[in-house]
Amino acid sequence: MAGLEAARNRGRKGGREPAMDRKKIALASKLMRDRETPITDVCEAVAVSNATIYRYLQPDGTPRKRGES
């Protein structure tokens, strides 16, 4: 615990980087709103998995709120 506290004091956060940033979320949302684009193409465009897309966006392409299922 002391080591974690020392790292935080040095400005280290820890944990994994988010899979999608704002740009990727915006691009995926735009592609998903076009109902002609298959989800596999959306996943390839932003280089994430199908599950990750749906973790960040609802099936209609609108962003999810944090903690929303």
Secondary structure as UniProt FT lines:
FT   HELIX           2..9
FT   TURN            10..11
FT   HELIX           22..33
FT   TURN            35..36
FT   HELIX           39..46
FT   HELIX           50..56
FT   TURN            59..60
FT   TURN            66..67
//
